[in-house]
C-alpha cells in the first residue's frame, strides 16, 4: 500500500469512528428520564437540555505560562466530541456547569480562534454557563460566543445547578468541580481509574468533559449511584 492510500484509509477509519452512533445509558434522575453519554455529558429529553462541566479550555496555555515543559496541546478533540454530542442529542439548549476556561491565560489565541469558530456554527443553540471558580479567575467568555453567564446556585427546576457539589433545599443539585473517577475491576483483576457520574441522594456530580484534566477517585455511599466511562460505554458500578 502506498503512502497516499494509507493516509486515505486512516482518514476514512477516523471518519467512520466519528460518525458511529452513540449508545447512551438510560437512567432516571430526580424523577426525570436522562441519558448518560460516554462523551461525559448528560441529556434530559423532557427538558431538551444537554449538560456538561469542566471543559477547562486553554489549560495547556495556562500551564505553559508557568513551565516551558508543558505540551502545546489543543482543544480540537474536545470540540469534536461536543459537536458529536450536539448532533446525537439535538438539544434545545446546552448548559455548562462551570470552568469553561482554565484561567486568565486560558483565553489565548488558539482558544479564542477555535471556540469562536465553534460558537459561530451554533448560534441557534442557546447556551448557559454557571460560573465556577476558574470562570471567576478567567472572566466571562466573549459576547460573540453567545453564552449567557449566571452565578451559582441557579434554579432550573427540578434541579439546582452549581459548580460546587453542595446540597440545596430548593432541588436536586447538579455540579462538577471534583472531576470524579471510579475504580472498575476488570477480568484480569486490575483496577482502572475512570471518569464517572456520581449521583447521591441530594447531589449529583458530572465527570469533567475536558480531555486534559486530572480525575479524583471518589468514595460513594452505599446508596449512591455511580457510572464509570469505559471507552464508548457507560457502566454502573
C-alpha positions in Angstrom: 0.0 0.0 0.0 1.5 3.4 -1.0 1.6 6.4 1.4 -1.4 8.1 -0.2 -3.6 5.0 0.1 -2.5 4.5 3.8 -3.4 8.2 4.6 -6.8 7.8 2.9 -7.5 4.6 4.9 -6.6 6.3 8.1 -8.8 9.3 7.4 -11.7 7.1 6.4 -11.4 5.0 9.5 -11.3 8.1 11.6 -14.4 9.4 9.9 -16.2 6.2 10.5 -15.4 6.4 14.2 -16.6 10.0 14.4 -19.9 9.0 12.7 -20.5 5.9 14.8 -23.9 6.1 16.6 -23.8 6.7 20.3 -25.2 4.3 22.8 -26.1 6.4 25.9 -27.2 4.7 29.2 -30.8 5.5 30.2 -31.4 6.3 33.9 -33.9 8.2 35.9 -32.7 11.2 38.0 -34.8 13.4 40.2 -37.9 11.8 38.6 -36.8 12.6 35.0 -35.5 10.3 32.3 -31.9 11.0 31.5 -29.2 9.8 29.1 -25.6 9.4 30.2 -23.1 9.7 27.3 -19.7 8.2 27.3 -18.5 11.6 26.0 -19.1 12.7 29.6 -22.3 14.6 29.4 -25.9 14.1 30.5 -29.1 14.8 28.5 -32.6 15.3 29.7 -35.0 14.7 26.9 -38.1 16.2 28.6 -36.1 19.4 29.3 -34.4 19.4 25.9 -31.2 20.1 27.8 -27.7 18.8 27.4 -25.4 19.4 30.4 -21.6 19.0 30.9 -18.9 20.5 33.1 -15.3 21.4 33.4 -14.1 21.8 29.8 -11.1 23.7 31.1 -10.4 25.1 27.6 -6.9 26.7 27.4 -5.4 24.7 30.3 -2.2 24.0 28.4 -1.8 27.7 27.7 -2.0 28.4 31.5 0.5 25.7 32.3 2.9 26.8 29.6 2.9 30.2 31.3 4.2 28.5 34.4 6.6 26.0 32.8 8.1 25.7 29.4 8.0 21.9 29.6 4.2 21.7 29.0 3.0 20.4 25.7 1.3 22.8 23.2 -2.0 20.8 23.2 -5.2 22.0 21.6 -9.0 21.7 22.1 -9.9 20.3 18.7 -10.8 16.8 20.0 -12.9 18.3 22.8 -14.8 20.4 20.3 -15.2 17.4 18.0 -16.7 15.4 20.9 -19.0 18.3 21.8 -20.2 18.5 18.2 -20.9 14.8 18.2 -23.0 15.1 21.4 -25.0 18.0 20.0 -25.7 16.1 16.8 -26.7 13.0 18.7 -28.9 14.6 21.4 -30.2 17.5 19.3 -30.8 19.6 22.4 -32.8 22.7 22.7 -30.1 24.2 25.0 -26.6 23.5 26.4 -25.8 24.2 30.0 -22.2 24.2 31.2 -21.7 23.7 35.0 -18.6 25.8 35.4 -14.9 26.0 34.5 -15.3 26.7 30.8 -11.8 28.1 30.5 -9.0 27.1 32.9 -7.6 30.6 33.8 -6.8 34.1 32.8 -4.2 32.9 30.3 -6.7 30.3 29.0 -8.1 32.8 26.6 -5.1 32.5 24.3 -5.1 32.9 20.6 -5.8 29.2 20.0 -8.8 29.1 22.4 -10.3 32.3 21.0 -9.9 31.2 17.4 -11.2 27.6 17.8 -14.0 28.2 20.2 -15.1 31.3 18.3 -15.4 29.2 15.1 -17.3 26.6 17.0 -19.7 29.1 18.6 -20.3 30.7 15.3 -21.6 27.4 14.0 -24.1 27.0 16.9 -25.6 30.5 17.1 -29.1 28.9 17.0 -28.3 26.8 20.2 -28.9 28.7 23.5 -26.0 28.2 25.8 -25.6 29.0 29.5 -22.6 28.9 31.8 -23.0 28.5 35.6 -19.8 30.2 36.7 -17.2 28.1 38.5 -14.0 29.1 40.3 -11.9 29.1 37.2 -14.5 31.2 35.4 -14.2 33.9 38.1 -10.5 33.9 37.6 -10.7 33.9 33.8 -13.6 36.3 33.3 -16.7 35.7 31.2 -16.3 34.5 27.7 -16.5 36.9 24.7 -20.0 38.1 24.0 -19.6 36.7 20.4 -19.7 33.2 21.8 -23.4 33.7 22.7 -23.1 32.1 26.2 -25.3 33.5 28.9 -23.4 33.6 32.3 -25.2 33.1 35.6 -24.0 32.7 39.2 -24.4 29.6 41.2 -26.6 28.2 42.6 -29.0 28.6 39.7 -32.5 27.1 39.9 -33.5 25.1 36.9 -36.5 23.0 38.2 -36.3 20.3 39.4 -32.6 20.9 39.6 -30.4 23.5 41.3 -27.3 24.0 39.1 -24.0 24.7 40.7 -20.3 24.2 40.2 -19.6 23.1 43.7 -21.4 19.9 44.9 -23.3 21.3 47.9 -26.9 20.4 48.8 -29.6 23.0 48.3 -33.1 22.8 49.8 -34.7 24.1 46.5 -33.9 21.0 44.4 -31.6 18.2 43.4 -28.1 19.7 42.8 -26.1 19.0 39.7 -22.5 20.1 39.8 -18.9 19.5 38.7 -15.6 20.7 40.1 -14.5 17.3 41.6 -13.6 15.6 38.3 -14.8 12.4 39.8 -13.4 9.0 38.9 -14.4 5.5 40.0 -12.4 2.3 40.1 -13.5 -0.5 37.7 -12.3 -4.0 38.4 -11.8 -6.0 35.1 -11.4 -9.7 34.5 -7.7 -9.6 34.9 -8.2 -8.3 38.4 -6.7 -4.9 37.5 -8.3 -1.8 38.8 -8.8 1.1 36.3 -9.4 4.7 37.4 -12.1 6.0 35.0 -14.2 9.2 34.9 -17.6 8.8 36.4 -21.0 10.2 37.0 -21.8 10.2 40.8 -25.3 10.6 42.0 -26.2 10.8 45.6 -29.5 11.4 47.4 -29.3 15.2 47.0 -26.3 16.0 44.8 -25.0 14.6 41.5 -21.6 15.3 40.1 -20.8 15.0 36.4 -17.4 13.9 35.1 -15.0 16.5 33.7 -15.6 16.9 30.0 -12.1 18.3 29.2 -9.6 15.9 27.8 -6.6 17.4 29.5 -7.7 17.3 33.2 -6.9 15.1 36.2 -9.5 12.9 37.9 -10.1 12.3 41.6 -11.3 8.9 42.9 -14.4 9.4 44.9 -15.9 7.2 47.6 -19.7 6.9 47.1 -22.0 5.9 49.9 -23.7 2.6 49.6 -27.0 4.1 48.3 -25.3 6.3 45.7 -25.4 5.5 42.0 -22.1 5.6 40.2 -21.4 5.1 36.5 -17.9 5.0 35.0 -17.0 5.8 31.4 -15.1 2.9 29.9 -14.3 3.8 26.3 -17.6 4.1 24.4 -19.6 2.6 27.3 -21.1 3.9 30.5 -21.2 1.2 33.2 -22.8 1.2 36.6 -20.5 0.0 39.4 
